[in-house]
Amino acid sequence: MDLHFNNIKSLGEVIEAWVAEHKMQASVQQSRLAHDWPQIVGEATARATTDLLLRNGTLTVKMASAALRRELHMRRSAFVGKINDFYGSQVVSEVIFK
C-alpha cells in the first residue's frame, strides 16, 4: 500500500478553509469577540454590556448604563486598539457604544 501524504492539513486549517468557503468568518469572529469580551474590557464593563454586534469591521456595543456608555465613548479609539492587539490582527476599525 503506497500512501502519499503530500496534502496533509491540520484540523485547524481544514476548519478555517470550511469557514471561509461558507463565508462564516464574521459570525465566527463575533462569537470569539463575545467570548473574549471580559478579558478584553474587564469584568465590570463586560457585565454592563448587553449586546455586541460586529458588522463590516464596526463593533456596536450596547450598554446598560448611560454614564458608562458616555465614558467609554470618549475612549472608543483605545478600544479599537485593545481589541486588535488582543487578536493580533485588524478585527475592528470602529467601536460604537449605544
C-alpha positions in Angstrom: 0.0 0.0 0.0 1.6 3.2 -1.1 0.1 6.2 0.8 1.2 9.7 -0.1 0.8 12.4 2.5 1.5 15.4 0.3 -1.6 17.3 1.2 -1.9 16.8 4.9 -3.5 19.7 6.8 -4.2 20.3 10.4 -7.7 20.2 11.7 -7.5 24.0 12.3 -6.6 24.6 8.7 -9.4 22.4 7.5 -11.9 24.3 9.7 -10.6 27.7 8.6 -11.0 26.7 5.0 -14.5 25.4 5.6 -15.5 28.7 7.4 -14.0 30.8 4.6 -15.7 28.7 1.9 -19.1 29.1 3.6 -18.5 32.8 4.3 -18.9 32.5 8.0 -15.8 34.5 9.1 -17.8 37.4 10.5 -20.0 35.0 12.6 -17.1 33.2 13.9 -15.2 36.4 14.8 -18.3 37.8 16.5 -18.6 34.7 18.6 -14.9 34.8 19.5 -15.3 38.5 20.5 -18.3 37.8 22.7 -16.5 35.0 24.4 -13.3 37.1 24.9 -15.1 40.4 25.8 -14.5 40.1 29.6 -10.8 39.5 29.0 -10.5 42.5 26.6 -12.5 45.1 28.6 -12.6 43.8 32.1 -15.3 42.1 34.1 -17.2 45.3 35.2 -17.5 46.6 31.7 -18.4 43.2 30.4 -21.2 42.9 33.0 -22.6 46.3 31.8 -22.6 45.1 28.2 -26.0 43.9 27.0 -25.2 43.1 23.4 -22.3 43.0 20.8 -22.7 43.2 17.1 -19.8 43.0 14.7 -20.6 44.0 11.1 -18.1 45.1 8.4 -15.4 46.0 10.9 -17.7 48.1 13.1 -18.4 46.8 16.6 -21.6 48.1 18.1 -21.7 47.6 21.9 -25.0 48.1 23.8 -24.5 49.2 27.4 -26.9 49.0 30.3 -25.5 52.2 31.9 -25.8 55.6 30.1 -23.0 57.0 32.3 -20.6 54.2 31.4 -21.6 54.4 27.8 -20.6 58.1 27.7 -17.3 57.4 29.4 -16.4 54.5 27.0 -17.5 56.6 24.0 -14.7 59.0 24.8 -12.2 56.2 24.8 -13.5 54.3 21.7 -10.3 54.6 19.7 -8.4 53.0 22.6 -10.9 50.1 22.5 -10.2 49.6 18.7 -6.5 49.2 19.5 -7.1 47.0 22.5 -9.3 44.6 20.5 -7.0 44.4 17.6 -4.0 44.0 19.8 -5.8 41.1 21.6 -6.3 39.2 18.3 -3.1 40.3 16.7 -4.9 41.5 13.5 -7.3 44.1 12.3 -10.6 42.8 13.5 -12.3 46.1 14.3 -12.0 49.5 12.7 -14.6 51.4 14.7 -16.5 50.9 18.0 -19.9 52.4 18.7 -21.3 52.4 22.2 -25.1 52.6 22.4 
